[in-house]
Amino acid sequence: MMNFKRIFTTVAGSILVFLLATAPVQAQERDARAILKAMSDYVSSQQTIQLTFDSAIEVITPQLEKIQFTNSGGALLSRPDKLHTHRIGGYSDVELFFDGKTVSVFGKHTNSYAQFDGPATVDQLIEALRAGHGIAMPAADLLLTQSYDILVADVMEAKYIGHGVIDGRDCEHLAFRNHDTDWQLWVEVGERPIPRKLVITSKTMNSAPQYSVRIKDWNTDVKAATEAFHFTPPAGARKLEPDELIELDELPQGAPAGGEQ
């Protein structure tokens, strides 16, 4: 078996030397906050956005083994009050519909759904899902109309790392530090500063589990039909109470999240 420890140590050491040697120059050339603000301004100015993504979330077992669960999906956003998302993984197949009035979450894998009255905007919906229903949706911050203010609210340190390539696209690589998390963002270079990859690392859990999402297809030239945001329950589907939405999360039931340090 390959000596991964030696590989990681060698690569990490080389990167550290590079960053220490070039950080002063890069700090003068690029401002991570300015790049993040340009991305936020671009995204929030788009009336409609259609995208696809791959995501991964890590959990830590009681034996301190790190396990990764992967998902793929997509989203169709029509500001200010319409959203349709879908996500499929090894343990879930979930769709969310918001037509401006009603929020519907449908779990195809369980043939169950929940509905509740929606707020006035998609931004408010994201907050309601997090605060009231335990659905994290960490990458959703990238699409909010005030994403810059939200993303930098607790930032203690911002760095411009350099250039990176995500799916063949040249990107600016940024790194930020909060009290509880470190997070990295890759923003496409050019007239469309699209967020292409996000990695969030927990600093409050053993073994520092990560959540990552890679945005693949991105289209803003979309005419979204009203029907795309409306949900009709299929025959035989079981209706859940809104507080049962946690059953539709992206981890299998009983999966450990990691112990606090």
Phi, psi and omega per residue, in radians:
M1 nan 2.514 -3.134
M2 -1.096 2.570 3.119
N3 -1.457 1.478 -3.072
F4 -1.137 -0.624 -3.141
K5 -1.052 -0.760 -3.132
R6 -1.162 -0.719 3.139
I7 -1.076 -0.859 -3.101
F8 -1.110 -0.693 -3.134
T9 -1.120 -0.749 -3.130
T10 -1.146 -0.833 -3.125
V11 -1.132 -0.790 -3.126
A12 -1.073 -0.703 3.116
G13 -1.105 -0.731 3.134
S14 -1.119 -0.745 3.133
I15 -1.129 -0.727 3.135
L16 -1.066 -0.777 3.106
V17 -1.057 -0.739 3.129
F18 -1.076 -0.801 -3.109
L19 -1.140 -0.726 3.141
L20 -1.138 -0.591 -3.089
A21 -1.354 -0.532 -2.996
T22 -1.939 -0.131 -3.042
A23 -0.980 -0.776 -3.127
P24 -1.038 -0.725 3.137
V25 -1.160 -0.798 -3.119
Q26 -1.112 -0.627 3.134
A27 -1.088 -0.592 3.119
Q28 -1.333 -0.578 -3.046
E29 -1.425 -0.664 -3.019
R30 -2.301 2.551 3.059
D31 -2.073 1.991 -3.083
A32 -1.027 -0.661 3.138
R33 -1.159 -0.635 3.135
A34 -1.170 -0.684 3.103
I35 -1.157 -0.751 3.102
L36 -1.079 -0.700 3.137
K37 -1.157 -0.700 3.113
A38 -1.108 -0.706 3.080
M39 -1.093 -0.803 -3.134
S40 -1.073 -0.765 3.137
D41 -1.097 -0.718 3.136
Y42 -1.137 -0.862 -3.079
V43 -1.110 -0.796 -3.082
S44 -1.193 -0.354 3.130
S45 -1.428 -0.147 -3.119
Q46 -1.505 2.144 -3.135
Q47 -1.212 -0.713 3.102
T48 -2.250 2.477 3.104
I49 -2.408 2.299 3.028
Q50 -2.177 2.258 -3.069
L51 -2.554 2.836 2.964
T52 -2.184 2.740 -3.057
F53 -2.645 2.805 2.895
D54 -2.100 2.394 3.133
S55 -2.326 2.808 3.106
A56 -2.577 2.456 3.096
I57 -2.318 2.386 -3.119
E58 -1.805 2.535 3.002
V59 -2.211 2.734 -3.131
I60 -2.010 2.160 -3.138
T61 -1.346 2.887 3.067
P62 -1.011 -0.379 3.097
Q63 -1.560 0.172 3.130
L64 1.130 0.513 3.013
E65 -1.599 2.332 -3.127
K66 -1.616 2.159 -3.137
I67 -2.093 2.362 -3.134
Q68 -1.938 2.329 3.053
F69 -1.962 2.335 -3.041
T70 -2.030 2.635 -3.136
N71 -2.495 2.795 2.976
S72 -2.335 2.740 3.141
G73 -3.096 -2.832 -3.124
G74 -2.818 2.979 -3.138
A75 -2.596 2.555 3.008
L76 -2.225 2.034 -3.090
L77 -2.035 2.278 3.027
S78 -2.227 1.885 -3.083
R79 -1.248 2.569 0.081
P80 -1.714 -0.115 -2.872
D81 -2.416 0.541 3.117
K82 -2.430 2.390 -3.092
L83 -2.678 2.419 2.998
H84 -2.392 2.109 3.098
T85 -2.221 2.690 3.020
H86 -2.494 2.583 -3.130
R87 -2.579 2.327 3.135
I88 -2.280 2.360 3.102
G89 -2.529 -2.942 -3.113
G90 -1.201 -0.334 -3.056
Y91 -2.207 0.080 -3.104
S92 -2.739 2.697 3.052
D93 -2.577 1.680 -2.885
V94 -2.179 2.457 3.011
E95 -2.178 2.521 3.038
L96 -2.160 2.317 3.122
F97 -2.146 2.379 3.006
F98 -2.431 1.961 -3.066
D99 -1.752 0.252 -3.114
G100 1.731 -0.253 3.138
K101 -2.255 -0.877 -3.052
T102 -2.031 2.402 3.040
V103 -1.760 2.235 3.112
S104 -2.204 2.268 3.068
V105 -2.103 2.110 -3.033
F106 -2.079 2.143 3.060
G107 -1.726 1.798 -3.128
K108 -1.115 -0.594 -3.085
H109 -1.193 -0.402 3.114
T110 -1.992 -0.048 -3.054
N111 0.852 0.889 3.133
S112 -2.392 2.735 -3.105
Y113 -2.611 2.822 3.051
A114 -2.378 2.582 3.124
Q115 -2.393 2.562 3.035
F116 -2.750 2.809 -3.141
D117 -1.138 2.349 -3.101
G118 -1.592 2.818 3.065
P119 -1.368 -2.922 -3.035
A120 -1.377 -0.489 -3.031
T121 -2.411 2.881 3.064
V122 -1.117 -0.693 3.116
D123 -0.995 -0.786 3.128
Q124 -1.189 -0.550 3.097
L125 -1.123 -0.774 3.135
I126 -1.020 -0.768 3.129
E127 -1.146 -0.694 3.136
A128 -1.140 -0.688 3.123
L129 -1.130 -0.647 3.135
R130 -1.276 -0.890 -3.028
A131 -1.298 -0.650 -3.014
G132 -1.777 -0.295 -3.018
H133 -2.290 0.062 3.039
G134 1.215 0.380 3.108
I135 -1.762 2.009 -2.946
A136 -1.266 -0.860 -3.113
M137 0.805 1.004 -3.017
P138 -1.087 -0.578 -3.105
A139 -1.347 -0.198 -3.105
A140 -1.111 -0.436 3.126
D141 -0.994 -0.508 -3.111
L142 -1.151 -0.367 -3.060
L143 -1.792 -0.109 -3.079
L144 -1.224 2.696 -3.100
T145 -1.203 -0.456 3.090
Q146 -1.995 0.748 -3.019
S147 -1.082 -0.642 -3.105
Y148 -1.074 -0.862 -3.130
D149 -1.048 -0.678 -3.121
I150 -1.231 -0.751 -3.072
L151 -1.191 -0.631 -3.068
V152 -1.660 0.026 -3.035
A153 -0.963 -0.717 -3.081
D154 -1.983 0.272 -3.080
V155 -1.270 2.229 3.089
M156 -1.691 -0.456 -3.053
E157 -2.670 2.407 3.114
A158 -2.261 2.422 -3.129
K159 -2.343 2.474 2.896
Y160 -1.643 1.993 -3.059
I161 -1.461 -0.726 -3.111
G162 2.576 -2.731 -3.141
H163 -1.666 2.555 3.041
G164 -2.470 2.922 -3.139
V165 -2.160 2.156 3.097
I166 -2.086 2.031 -3.133
D167 0.909 0.717 3.085
G168 1.422 0.056 -3.108
R169 -1.861 2.309 3.118
D170 -1.222 2.254 -3.057
C171 -2.323 2.700 2.945
E172 -1.539 2.291 -3.097
H173 -1.800 2.071 -3.103
L174 -2.044 2.657 3.093
A175 -2.380 2.412 -3.101
F176 -2.338 2.648 3.128
R177 -2.201 2.269 2.978
N178 -1.971 3.131 3.094
H179 -1.148 -0.725 -3.034
D180 -1.743 -0.360 -3.047
T181 -2.444 2.697 2.828
D182 -1.898 2.464 3.098
W183 -2.481 2.535 -3.116
Q184 -2.108 2.583 -3.109
L185 -2.433 2.362 3.050
W186 -1.947 2.112 -3.066
V187 -2.007 2.239 -3.091
E188 -1.078 2.393 3.110
V189 -1.379 2.460 3.073
G190 2.177 -2.850 -3.079
E191 -1.248 -0.356 3.114
R192 -2.002 1.591 3.139
P193 -1.331 1.309 -3.081
I194 -1.415 2.352 3.015
P195 -1.252 2.047 -3.047
R196 -1.756 -0.498 -3.141
K197 -2.675 2.444 3.086
L198 -2.298 2.318 3.063
V199 -2.240 2.177 3.121
I200 -2.024 2.223 -3.129
T201 -2.023 2.164 3.123
S202 -1.347 2.397 3.067
K203 -1.902 0.069 -3.119
T204 -1.895 0.002 3.141
M205 -2.088 2.579 3.086
N206 -0.981 2.443 3.065
S207 1.220 0.116 2.999
A208 0.873 1.135 3.105
P209 -1.122 2.700 -3.088
Q210 -2.131 2.655 2.913
Y211 -2.070 2.370 3.120
S212 -2.426 2.609 3.059
V213 -2.464 2.391 3.098
R214 -2.091 2.059 3.136
I215 -1.493 2.195 -3.068
K216 -1.760 -1.537 3.118
D217 -1.322 2.473 3.139
W218 -2.512 2.134 -3.094
N219 -2.438 2.195 3.090
T220 -1.904 -0.069 3.119
D221 -1.652 1.194 -2.994
V222 -2.198 2.340 2.978
K223 -1.808 1.794 -3.027
A224 -1.508 2.101 3.098
A225 -1.304 2.524 -3.137
T226 -1.000 -0.612 -3.093
E227 -1.105 -0.399 -3.100
A228 -1.149 -0.337 -3.065
F229 -1.878 0.060 -3.097
H230 -1.845 2.409 -3.113
F231 -2.012 2.293 3.006
T232 -2.035 2.057 -3.101
P233 -1.033 2.332 3.075
P234 -1.258 2.809 -3.137
A235 -1.046 2.340 3.074
G236 1.467 -0.025 -3.129
A237 -1.212 2.470 -3.127
R238 -1.596 2.266 3.140
K239 -1.540 2.257 3.121
L240 -1.754 2.798 2.947
E241 -1.347 2.609 -3.127
P242 -0.950 -0.550 -3.122
D243 -1.316 -0.016 3.081
E244 -1.690 0.141 -3.092
L245 -1.087 -0.390 3.120
I246 -1.014 -0.419 3.099
E247 -1.125 -0.307 -3.095
L248 -1.767 0.288 -3.131
D249 -1.276 3.058 -3.002
E250 -1.569 0.095 3.053
L251 -1.957 2.588 3.047
P252 -1.137 2.632 -3.140
Q253 -1.044 2.383 3.114
G254 1.540 -0.038 3.139
A255 -1.205 2.296 -3.139
P256 -1.283 2.567 3.138
A257 -1.723 -0.125 -3.098
G258 1.858 2.603 -3.126
G259 -1.588 2.560 3.107
E260 -1.272 2.557 -3.113
Q261 -1.378 nan nan
